[in-house]
Amino acid sequence: MKRRRIRNLVWLALAAGTTVGYVRLLPKPLFDAPYSTVLYARDGELLGARVAKDGQWRFPPGAALSDKYLRAVVEYEDRRFYRHPGVSLPALVRAAEQNRRAGGVVSGGSTLTMQLVRLSRGNPPRTVAEKIREAILAVRIEWSYTKEEILALYAAHAPFGGNVVGVEAAAWRYFGHSPEQLSWAEAATLAVLPNSPALIHPGRGRGELLAKRNRLLERMLAHWVLDSTEFEAALAEPLPDAPEPLPRHAPHLSDRLAEGRAWHTTVDDALQVRVQQIVDGYGERMLAANRIRNAAAVVVDVESGEVLAYVGNISPGERAAEARDGRSVDVVAARRSTGSLLKPILYGAMLTEGQVLPNTLVFDTPLQMAGFVPSNYDKTFSGVVSARRAVERSLNVPVVRMLADYNHHRFLGLLRSMGLTTFDRSADDYGSTLILGGAEGTLGEMTGLYAALARSLLRYDRTGRYEAEDMRGLRVDSSATIQKAEGVCPLSPSALWFMFEAMSGVNRPEEEAAWQEFSSMKRVAWKTGTSYGNRDAWAIGVTPRYAVGVWVGNADGEGRAGMTGVGYAAPILFDLFSLLPGGGEGWFPEPVGDMTEEAVCRRSGHRASEWCVSSGDAVDTVRIPLRGVVSRVCPYHRPVSVGGETRGWFVLPPAAEYYYRQRATDYVPPPVSAGGRPLEVIYPQPGAMLYLPKGERGSNGFEKFVFRAAHRSDSASVHWHLDQVYLGTTRSSSAGGHTLAVSPSAGEHRLTVVDDAGYTQSLGFTVLRRE
């Protein structure tokens, strides 16, 4: 009779409370607690996690739960879970009777759903009124969620000891693997633990926890949840020891992504670990020996644009000094001077426009532009060099001249259209330094750019056209990209192919003996870069399958003597490429549909003229970009009359000739009677601004400058005048060189040079005194 009265009272309470439940609906979402930031690899393995803002290890709901854990927790907490509507009347009646007999609360009679309500309400004090609320809300939850969703929410928010919340965090912390891989013993341990979460800690009633686990295993055996063999094996397993540290395989990527959610990244866990090991290994040995503290690397799948490895820096050490070495900085996302990384892009842009052909000659002579005086790495000049050679050897002066021809305003717009978001100053602010590292880029965007260009060329080979999606940014997750790009690739397929061909040549002056170390590796289109003051060392390489980017330096901007891209970043680059499979990828297909055949002067690299043919120099019929048909006809083979016969003759301007003859023994100057300009001032250049150097002073009390001119004739005399005052005469007997030490005062001046035949060149320049 008493049991019937209690049951009737419970039904009446539920009926009244359900009406209230309709009015006061459950909050959405059910839980508003902060979650950990969790990163998964492409295969579902845990890459790493960050503790939630409240200091708890609480993974976001959504991870797959193992069948073993689900069966264990239902068996332990609520065997009628799949049959009741949120409240189990038999359990409530039984609990009420037990509590009445004991004169206090010894049993709650709560279902899993009611426990979920209690968790969502912050575990308020256990009272009859609270139990009624839990029952009402449990029924409402059952109408709003599926049984599977209820289990998932409970598993994600149940306490598991210390600051561990949720079964996924518990599985990783206590057993070092995902919930899907739980054994029967592990599943049973986690099923009973929320009932007494403090028991998990070593020295705190571990015997009681073991007894609880084993009793649950016995119940599961009795109810045919597991067989006798599984039961014996589960009993033999020990309880876990102290919590395991969570993996930290991509900490800088974790810091970059938004907090409080799960990220299913594109990162390959095994590759990520190996890339980090290689970067750390160089950090401990070669880099540390030169007090270089930081390095970063990314590996990208070209076709998909997915980031396969993201190493933001050398792994941080535990010593206090190592904590201050900048290793917490994510250099993949940091703005750094790009050095020479943009030179191939400019080459490709000019090929696309038909402004140059692959071997078109570019002047490599002293240059000054609005006070900017670029120099090559080895401080020498070649007179002229092919555009391809300028890219292969990463020569500064020829490339600055190429940028002037292309226009730095156009080039900046091109770079921005291809997704380089950090190029945010004005073109005039960058000026000619844009091509030499005056702009800052990130390792992620620069590597992504080269990957996008490779993808575009591969797309053209497959379909005969580009698509806008080819220039998309790198992906680290289905909803997260590293950069943004606009429209289809702006460089032609043939330009891309010639660009990658030039980048695959390993012959750069800063490499000297170092480049031979990489000559036997798989074929890679690669470019190194070194910023002013040796603050940044870069190496970016691309194949039809992968793009790899490496940065080396100090995050605080401290330069290191001798640190170059080829000496410090390239070794890491090629070690990373050695990790990647290369079978069957071949090389970039030649886009013959975007090419045409043309007669090209072998000596100048321009389209051949009749004078190229009559000179006796070789003329080759080769493939060039389609737009190359509008490029300039060879300007260097000119008609020259010798002995009554007119034929072509390869003639360079005097300044270019002066440097070229020092390297090219086959160059034969034309007769002076051939016409053209025989005399040219090399230094200073028209409009130059010269700063008074510190050094030996001239007789007038001012420091000396060494002025230089070139004359085509080895026996010519050159007469020098400064502001209409005669300075002296120079004569040359080799390679047409003329030099004169001059001591001008501060201010504006005019220099005039005259040869014996009366040919004159006059130019203005300004001398400034350094404060």
C-alpha positions in Angstrom: 0.0 0.0 0.0 2.8 2.4 1.0 4.6 1.7 -2.3 1.4 2.5 -4.3 1.1 5.8 -2.5 4.6 6.8 -3.2 4.2 5.9 -6.9 1.0 8.0 -7.1 2.8 11.0 -5.5 5.6 10.6 -8.1 3.2 10.6 -11.0 1.3 13.6 -9.7 4.6 15.6 -9.3 5.7 14.6 -12.8 2.3 15.6 -14.3 2.4 19.0 -12.6 6.0 19.6 -13.5 5.7 18.6 -17.1 3.2 21.5 -17.6 5.8 23.9 -16.1 8.5 22.3 -18.4 6.5 23.4 -21.5 6.7 27.0 -20.3 10.3 27.0 -19.1 12.1 25.3 -22.0 15.6 24.0 -21.7 18.4 26.5 -22.5 20.1 26.2 -25.9 22.7 25.1 -25.9 22.3 22.8 -22.9 25.9 23.6 -21.7 27.7 26.9 -22.0 30.9 25.9 -20.4 34.1 26.7 -22.3 35.8 23.9 -24.3 39.3 23.0 -25.0 40.8 23.8 -28.4 41.4 20.4 -29.9 43.3 19.5 -33.1 42.9 16.2 -34.9 45.1 15.0 -37.8 43.7 14.0 -41.1 43.4 10.4 -39.9 41.6 11.4 -36.7 44.6 11.1 -34.4 44.9 13.8 -31.7 47.5 16.4 -32.7 47.2 18.4 -29.6 44.9 20.4 -27.4 44.8 23.5 -25.2 43.1 23.6 -21.8 39.7 25.4 -21.7 39.5 29.0 -20.4 38.3 27.7 -17.0 41.4 25.5 -16.7 39.5 22.2 -17.5 40.4 19.6 -20.0 36.9 19.6 -21.6 36.8 18.5 -25.3 34.0 19.7 -27.5 31.2 17.1 -28.0 31.2 15.3 -31.3 33.9 12.6 -31.0 32.9 9.1 -31.8 32.3 7.0 -28.7 33.3 3.4 -28.5 30.6 0.7 -28.2 32.4 -0.7 -25.2 32.2 2.5 -23.3 28.5 3.1 -24.1 27.5 -0.4 -23.1 29.6 -0.1 -19.9 28.1 3.2 -18.8 24.5 2.1 -19.6 25.0 -1.1 -17.6 26.5 0.8 -14.6 24.3 3.9 -14.5 20.9 3.1 -16.2 20.1 -0.3 -17.6 16.6 0.8 -18.7 18.1 3.9 -20.5 16.8 2.9 -23.9 13.3 2.1 -22.6 12.3 5.0 -20.3 11.2 8.6 -21.3 13.8 10.3 -19.2 12.6 9.1 -15.8 12.5 5.6 -14.5 9.5 5.2 -12.1 10.7 1.9 -10.7 14.1 3.4 -9.9 12.5 6.5 -8.2 10.2 4.4 -6.1 13.0 2.0 -5.1 15.2 5.0 -4.2 12.4 6.7 -2.2 11.8 3.5 -0.2 15.5 3.0 0.5 15.8 6.6 1.6 12.7 6.3 3.9 14.1 3.2 5.6 17.5 4.7 6.0 16.2 8.0 7.3 18.3 9.9 4.8 19.5 10.1 1.2 21.3 6.8 0.2 20.0 6.5 -3.3 19.0 9.0 -6.0 17.2 6.9 -8.5 18.5 9.2 -11.3 18.6 8.1 -14.9 21.4 9.0 -17.2 19.2 11.7 -18.6 18.5 13.2 -15.1 22.3 13.1 -14.4 22.8 15.0 -17.6 20.3 17.6 -16.4 22.2 17.8 -13.1 25.5 18.4 -14.9 24.0 21.1 -17.0 22.7 22.9 -13.9 26.1 22.9 -12.2 25.4 20.0 -9.7 23.1 22.0 -7.3 22.4 20.6 -3.8 20.4 17.4 -3.7 16.8 18.2 -2.5 13.4 16.8 -3.3 12.5 20.0 -5.2 15.7 19.7 -7.2 15.0 16.0 -8.0 11.5 17.0 -9.3 13.1 19.7 -11.5 15.6 17.1 -12.8 12.8 14.7 -13.6 10.8 17.3 -15.4 13.7 18.6 -17.5 14.8 15.0 -18.2 11.5 14.3 -19.9 11.8 17.5 -21.8 15.4 16.5 -22.9 14.1 13.1 -24.1 11.6 14.9 -26.4 14.4 17.3 -27.7 17.3 14.9 -28.2 17.9 11.4 -29.4 19.2 8.7 -27.0 22.6 8.8 -28.8 22.8 12.6 -28.4 22.0 12.3 -24.7 24.7 9.8 -24.2 27.2 12.0 -26.2 26.3 15.0 -24.1 26.7 13.1 -20.8 30.0 11.6 -22.0 31.3 15.0 -22.9 30.5 16.7 -19.6 30.8 14.0 -16.9 33.6 14.6 -14.3 36.6 12.2 -14.5 38.8 13.5 -11.7 40.9 16.6 -11.2 40.4 19.0 -14.1 39.5 16.3 -16.6 35.9 16.6 -17.9 34.4 14.3 -20.6 35.3 10.8 -21.7 37.4 11.9 -24.6 39.7 14.0 -22.5 39.8 11.2 -19.9 40.7 8.5 -22.5 43.6 10.6 -23.7 44.8 11.7 -20.3 44.6 8.3 -18.6 45.2 5.9 -21.4 46.9 7.9 -24.1 44.5 7.1 -26.9 41.0 7.9 -28.2 37.7 6.7 -26.7 37.2 4.5 -29.8 40.3 2.4 -28.8 39.2 1.7 -25.2 39.5 -1.8 -23.9 36.8 -3.4 -21.7 38.7 -2.7 -18.6 39.3 0.9 -19.6 35.7 1.4 -20.6 34.5 0.0 -17.3 36.9 2.3 -15.4 35.6 5.4 -17.1 32.0 4.2 -16.6 32.3 4.1 -12.8 34.6 7.0 -12.4 32.1 10.0 -12.6 30.3 8.4 -9.6 33.6 8.9 -7.5 36.0 11.0 -9.6 38.5 11.6 -6.8 39.4 7.8 -6.8 41.4 8.1 -10.0 44.3 9.9 -8.3 47.1 7.6 -7.1 46.9 7.1 -3.3 43.2 8.1 -3.0 41.2 4.9 -2.6 42.5 3.2 -5.7 41.4 -0.1 -4.2 37.8 1.1 -4.1 38.0 2.2 -7.7 39.4 -1.2 -8.7 36.6 -2.9 -6.8 34.0 -0.8 -8.5 35.4 -1.5 -11.9 35.6 -5.3 -11.3 32.0 -5.4 -9.9 30.8 -3.7 -13.2 32.8 -6.2 -15.2 31.1 -9.0 -13.3 27.7 -7.5 -14.0 28.6 -7.2 -17.7 29.6 -10.9 -17.7 26.4 -11.9 -16.0 24.3 -9.9 -18.6 26.2 -11.3 -21.6 27.8 -8.0 -22.4 31.2 -9.6 -22.6 32.3 -13.3 -22.6 34.5 -15.1 -20.1 37.7 -14.6 -22.1 37.1 -10.9 -22.3 36.2 -10.8 -18.7 39.4 -12.5 -17.5 41.5 -10.2 -19.7 39.8 -7.1 -18.4 40.3 -8.2 -14.8 44.0 -8.6 -15.4 44.4 -5.0 -16.6 45.8 -2.6 -14.0 44.3 0.8 -13.3 46.0 3.7 -15.1 48.9 5.5 -13.4 49.2 9.3 -13.3 47.6 11.2 -16.2 49.4 11.1 -19.5 50.5 14.4 -21.1 48.4 15.1 -24.2 50.2 15.2 -27.6 51.7 18.6 -28.7 52.5 17.9 -32.3 51.3 21.2 -33.8 51.2 23.8 -30.9 51.7 26.9 -33.1 48.8 25.8 -35.4 46.7 25.2 -32.3 47.4 28.8 -31.1 46.5 30.1 -34.5 43.1 28.6 -34.7 40.0 29.8 -32.9 39.6 28.7 -29.3 37.0 26.4 -27.9 36.3 24.1 -30.8 37.5 20.9 -32.4 39.5 21.3 -35.6 39.8 18.3 -38.0 42.9 19.5 -39.8 44.6 18.3 -43.0 47.9 17.7 -41.1 49.5 14.3 -41.5 50.4 13.2 -38.0 53.4 11.0 -38.8 54.8 13.6 -41.2 54.2 16.4 -38.7 56.3 14.6 -36.1 59.2 13.9 -38.6 59.2 17.5 -39.9 59.3 18.8 -36.3 62.2 16.4 -35.5 64.2 17.7 -38.5 63.6 21.3 -37.7 64.5 20.7 -34.0 67.6 18.7 -35.1 69.0 21.6 -37.1 68.0 24.0 -34.3 70.1 22.0 -31.8 73.2 21.7 -34.0 73.8 24.0 -37.0 71.6 26.9 -36.0 72.6 27.0 -32.4 76.2 27.1 -33.4 75.6 30.5 -35.0 73.2 31.7 -32.3 70.2 31.3 -34.5 67.3 30.5 -32.3 64.3 30.0 -34.6 63.1 28.1 -37.6 59.8 27.2 -39.2 58.6 24.9 -42.0 55.4 24.0 -43.9 54.7 21.1 -46.2 51.8 21.5 -48.7 50.0 19.1 -51.0 50.0 21.1 -54.3 46.8 19.6 -55.8 44.5 20.1 -52.8 46.3 23.0 -51.2 46.2 21.1 -47.9 48.8 21.7 -45.2 50.4 18.4 -44.4 52.9 19.7 -41.8 52.9 22.9 -39.9 55.9 23.6 -37.8 55.7 27.2 -36.5 59.1 27.1 -34.7 61.7 24.9 -33.0 60.2 23.1 -30.1 60.4 25.2 -26.9 62.8 24.0 -24.2 62.2 23.7 -20.5 65.0 25.9 -19.3 64.2 29.5 -18.4 66.6 30.9 -21.1 64.9 28.8 -23.8 61.5 30.2 -22.7 62.7 33.6 -23.8 64.2 32.6 -27.1 61.2 33.4 -29.3 60.2 29.8 -29.8 56.6 30.6 -28.8 56.3 32.8 -31.9 54.5 31.2 -34.8 56.9 32.2 -37.6 54.6 30.6 -40.3 52.3 33.5 -39.7 54.9 36.2 -38.9 55.7 39.0 -41.3 59.3 38.8 -42.5 61.4 40.4 -45.2 60.9 38.3 -48.4 64.5 38.7 -49.6 64.7 37.4 -53.2 61.6 35.2 -53.1 59.7 37.3 -55.6 62.3 37.3 -58.4 60.8 34.3 -60.2 57.4 35.9 -60.0 58.6 39.0 -61.8 60.3 36.9 -64.4 57.0 35.0 -65.0 55.1 38.3 -65.2 57.4 39.7 -67.8 57.3 36.4 -69.8 53.5 36.6 -69.6 53.5 40.2 -71.1 56.0 39.4 -73.7 58.5 41.9 -72.3 61.2 39.4 -72.2 62.0 36.0 -73.6 63.7 33.3 -71.3 67.2 34.3 -72.4 66.7 38.0 -73.2 69.7 40.0 -72.1 69.3 42.4 -69.2 71.9 45.0 -68.2 74.1 44.1 -65.1 75.9 47.3 -64.6 76.1 49.8 -61.7 72.7 51.3 -61.0 71.3 54.0 -58.8 67.6 54.8 -58.6 66.5 57.7 -56.4 69.3 57.1 -53.9 68.8 53.3 -54.0 72.0 51.5 -55.0 71.4 47.8 -55.4 74.4 45.4 -55.6 74.8 41.8 -56.4 75.6 39.3 -53.7 79.2 38.9 -54.9 79.6 42.7 -55.5 80.5 42.1 -59.1 78.9 42.9 -62.5 78.6 40.9 -65.7 77.7 43.7 -68.1 74.7 41.7 -69.4 73.1 38.5 -68.3 70.0 36.6 -69.5 66.8 37.0 -67.7 66.7 33.3 -66.8 70.3 33.5 -65.6 69.4 36.5 -63.4 66.8 34.4 -61.7 69.0 31.3 -61.5 71.8 33.3 -59.9 69.5 35.6 -57.9 71.2 38.7 -59.2 69.9 41.9 -57.7 70.9 44.5 -60.2 69.4 42.9 -63.4 66.2 42.1 -61.6 65.8 45.7 -60.3 66.2 46.8 -63.9 63.5 44.3 -64.9 61.2 45.7 -62.2 61.7 49.2 -63.5 60.6 47.9 -67.0 57.6 46.1 -65.7 56.6 48.9 -63.2 56.5 48.4 -59.5 52.9 49.7 -59.2 51.8 46.9 -61.6 53.9 44.3 -59.8 52.5 45.2 -56.4 49.0 44.9 -57.8 49.9 41.5 -59.2 51.2 40.2 -55.9 48.1 41.3 -54.0 45.9 39.7 -56.6 47.7 36.4 -55.9 46.9 36.4 -52.2 49.8 38.2 -50.5 47.8 40.1 -47.9 50.8 41.5 -46.0 51.9 43.7 -48.9 49.9 46.6 -47.5 52.1 49.7 -48.1 52.0 51.9 -51.2 54.0 51.0 -54.3 55.9 54.3 -54.0 56.8 53.4 -50.4 58.3 50.1 -51.5 59.9 51.4 -54.7 62.6 49.3 -56.2 63.2 47.5 -52.9 60.0 45.6 -53.5 61.9 42.9 -55.4 64.8 42.7 -52.9 63.0 42.2 -49.6 61.6 45.6 -49.0 58.2 44.0 -48.5 57.2 41.6 -45.8 55.5 38.3 -46.4 54.6 35.2 -44.3 56.0 31.7 -44.8 52.5 30.4 -45.1 51.4 32.8 -47.8 54.7 32.6 -49.8 54.6 28.8 -49.8 50.9 28.9 -50.7 51.6 31.2 -53.6 54.1 28.8 -55.2 51.8 25.9 -54.6 48.9 27.8 -56.3 51.1 28.5 -59.3 52.1 24.9 -59.6 48.5 23.9 -59.3 47.5 26.3 -62.1 50.1 24.8 -64.4 48.9 21.3 -63.7 45.3 22.3 -64.2 46.1 23.8 -67.6 47.8 20.5 -68.6 44.6 18.5 -67.7 41.9 20.9 -69.0 43.6 23.5 -71.3 42.4 26.3 -69.0 42.7 27.9 -65.6 40.0 27.9 -62.9 39.6 30.6 -60.2 39.9 28.0 -57.5 43.5 27.2 -58.5 44.7 30.3 -56.7 43.0 29.4 -53.4 44.9 29.7 -50.2 46.3 26.9 -48.1 43.8 24.8 -46.2 44.4 23.6 -42.6 40.8 22.6 -42.0 37.6 22.5 -44.1 36.7 26.0 -42.8 40.2 27.5 -42.3 42.6 28.9 -44.9 45.9 30.6 -44.5 45.5 33.1 -47.4 43.0 34.5 -49.9 43.5 35.0 -53.6 41.5 36.6 -56.3 40.6 35.3 -59.7 42.5 32.9 -62.0 46.3 32.7 -62.2 47.6 35.9 -63.8 50.7 34.3 -65.2 50.5 32.3 -68.4 51.1 28.6 -68.4 54.2 28.9 -70.6 55.5 31.6 -68.2 55.0 29.3 -65.3 56.8 26.5 -67.0 59.8 28.7 -67.9 59.8 30.1 -64.4 59.9 26.6 -62.8 62.7 25.6 -65.3 64.8 28.6 -64.1 64.1 27.8 -60.5 65.3 24.2 -60.9 68.7 25.5 -61.9 71.1 25.3 -59.0 73.7 27.9 -59.8 73.7 31.0 -57.6 76.6 33.1 -56.5 75.7 32.9 -52.8 75.8 29.2 -53.0 79.4 28.8 -54.2 80.3 25.3 -53.1 77.1 24.7 -51.1 74.8 24.1 -54.1 76.6 20.9 -55.2 75.2 19.3 -52.0 71.7 19.5 -53.5 72.5 18.7 -57.2 71.9 15.0 -56.9 68.5 15.4 -55.2 65.1 14.9 -56.9 64.3 17.7 -59.3 62.8 20.6 -57.4 62.0 24.2 -58.5 63.4 26.1 -55.5 64.3 29.6 -54.5 66.3 30.9 -51.6 66.2 34.3 -50.1 68.3 36.3 -47.6 67.1 39.6 -46.2 69.1 42.7 -45.6 71.4 42.3 -42.6 71.1 38.5 -42.7 67.9 38.7 -40.6 65.9 36.2 -42.6 67.0 33.0 -44.5 64.4 31.4 -46.8 64.0 28.4 -49.0 60.9 27.5 -50.9 60.7 24.5 -53.2 57.9 23.0 -55.4 57.3 19.9 -57.4 54.2 18.7 -59.1 53.1 17.1 -55.8 54.4 19.1 -53.0 55.4 22.6 -52.0 57.8 23.1 -49.0 58.7 26.3 -47.3 61.4 26.9 -44.7 62.4 30.0 -42.8 65.4 30.4 -40.5 66.5 33.3 -38.3 65.7 35.0 -35.0 62.2 36.0 -34.3 63.3 39.2 -32.7 65.0 40.3 -35.9 68.6 40.0 -34.8 70.8 39.3 -37.9 73.5 36.7 -37.9 76.7 37.0 -40.0 76.9 34.5 -42.8 73.3 33.4 -42.5 72.0 32.9 -46.0 69.0 31.1 -47.5 71.2 28.5 -49.2 73.5 27.9 -46.3 70.9 27.5 -43.6 67.3 27.1 -45.0 68.1 25.0 -48.1 69.6 22.1 -46.2 66.4 21.8 -44.2 64.3 22.2 -47.3 65.9 19.2 -49.0 65.9 17.1 -45.9 62.1 17.6 -45.8 61.8 16.8 -49.5 63.6 13.5 -48.8 60.7 12.6 -46.5 58.2 12.9 -49.2 57.3 10.2 -51.7 58.4 11.1 -55.2 57.7 8.1 -57.3 55.9 8.8 -60.6 55.4 12.5 -60.1 57.8 13.4 -63.0 58.1 17.1 -63.8 55.8 19.9 -64.8 54.4 19.2 -68.3 55.4 21.6 -71.0 52.3 23.7 -72.1 53.0 23.6 -75.8 49.5 24.9 -76.4 50.6 28.2 -74.9 53.8 28.4 -76.9 54.9 29.1 -80.4 58.2 28.6 -82.3 60.3 31.6 -83.2 63.8 32.3 -84.5 65.8 33.6 -81.5 69.3 35.1 -81.4 71.3 32.8 -79.3 73.6 35.6 -78.2 71.0 38.2 -77.1 68.0 36.0 -76.4 65.8 38.4 -78.4 63.8 37.5 -81.5 66.4 37.4 -84.3 66.8 40.1 -86.9 68.5 39.9 -90.3 71.6 41.3 -88.8 71.7 38.4 -86.3 71.8 36.0 -89.2 74.4 38.0 -91.2 76.7 38.3 -88.2 77.4 34.6 -88.3 76.2 34.2 -84.7 73.8 31.3 -84.1 70.1 31.7 -84.5 67.9 28.9 -83.0 64.3 28.1 -83.6 62.9 27.5 -80.2 59.6 27.5 -78.3 58.7 30.8 -76.6 55.5 32.0 -74.8 52.7 33.0 -77.2 53.0 36.6 -76.1 56.7 36.5 -76.9 55.9 37.3 -80.6 55.4 40.9 -79.6 58.8 41.1 -77.8 61.6 43.3 -79.1 63.8 42.2 -82.0 67.4 41.9 -81.1 68.8 45.5 -80.6 72.4 44.4 -80.2 73.2 43.1 -83.7 73.8 46.2 -85.8 74.9 46.7 -89.4 78.6 47.5 -89.6 80.6 48.2 -92.8 84.0 46.6 -92.8 86.1 46.6 -95.9 83.2 47.6 -98.1 81.0 44.8 -96.7 78.0 45.4 -94.4 77.1 42.7 -91.9 75.7 42.3 -88.5 77.9 42.9 -85.4 77.1 42.2 -81.8 77.5 45.6 -80.1 76.9 46.4 -76.4 76.7 49.9 -74.8 80.1 51.0 -73.5 79.3 50.5 -69.8 77.9 47.0 -70.4 80.8 46.2 -72.7 83.3 47.2 -70.1 82.1 44.6 -67.6 81.2 42.0 -70.2 84.6 41.9 -71.8 86.1 41.0 -68.4 84.2 37.7 -68.5 83.5 37.0 -72.2 86.7 36.4 -74.1 84.8 35.9 -77.3 83.5 39.4 -77.4 85.0 41.5 -80.3 84.3 45.2 -80.1 83.2 46.8 -83.4 85.3 49.3 -85.2 84.9 52.8 -83.8 83.8 53.8 -87.2 80.7 51.6 -86.8 78.9 54.5 -85.2 76.8 54.5 -82.0 77.8 55.7 -78.6 81.5 55.0 -77.9 81.6 56.7 -74.5 79.5 56.2 -71.3 79.9 57.3 -67.7 79.5 54.4 -65.4 79.7 56.4 -62.1 78.1 58.6 -61.2 74.8 58.1 -63.0 72.5 60.9 -64.2 70.6 62.4 -61.2 72.6 60.4 -58.7 72.7 61.5 -55.0 76.2 60.9 -53.6 76.9 60.9 -49.9 80.3 62.2 -48.8 82.1 59.1 -47.5 84.6 59.0 -44.7 88.1 58.6 -45.9 91.1 60.4 -47.5 90.4 64.0 -48.3 91.4 65.7 -51.5 93.5 68.9 -51.7 90.3 71.0 -51.5 89.4 69.4 -48.1 86.6 67.3 -49.4 86.5 63.5 -49.5 87.3 61.7 -52.7 84.9 59.8 -55.1 86.2 57.5 -57.8 84.4 58.4 -61.0 84.4 55.8 -63.8 83.7 55.9 -67.6 84.0 53.3 -70.3 85.1 53.8 -73.9 84.8 51.3 -76.7 88.4 52.0 -78.0 91.2 50.7 -75.9 93.4 53.6 -76.9 91.0 56.5 -76.5 91.6 59.5 -74.2 88.8 60.9 -72.1 88.9 64.5 -70.8 87.0 65.2 -67.5 85.3 68.5 -66.5 83.4 69.3 -63.4 81.2 72.4 -63.5 83.1 73.5 -66.6 86.4 73.2 -64.8 88.9 70.8 -66.3 89.9 67.9 -64.0 92.3 65.9 -66.1 92.6 63.3 -68.9 92.6 59.5 -68.6 93.8 56.9 -71.1 93.1 53.2 -71.1 95.0 50.3 -72.7 92.7 47.5 -71.6 89.0 46.9 -71.7 88.3 50.6 -72.1 88.4 51.5 -68.4 88.8 55.1 -67.3 88.8 56.1 -63.6 89.5 59.5 -61.9 89.5 60.5 -58.2 87.3 63.6 -57.7 86.7 65.7 -54.6 83.4 67.6 -55.1 81.9 69.8 -52.5 78.4 69.4 -51.2 75.8 70.6 -53.6 74.7 70.2 -57.2 77.3 69.5 -59.9 77.6 68.8 -63.6 80.1 66.3 -64.9 81.2 66.4 -68.6 83.4 63.9 -70.4 84.8 64.3 -73.9 86.8 61.9 -76.1 89.4 62.7 -78.7 86.8 62.6 -81.5 84.6 65.1 -79.7 81.9 62.7 -78.4 80.5 64.2 -75.2 78.3 63.0 -72.3 77.1 65.5 -69.7 75.1 64.6 -66.5 74.1 66.2 -63.3 74.4 64.8 -59.8 74.2 66.0 -56.2 76.6 65.5 -53.3 75.1 65.3 -49.8 76.9 65.5 -46.5 75.9 62.9 -43.9 74.8 64.4 -40.6 
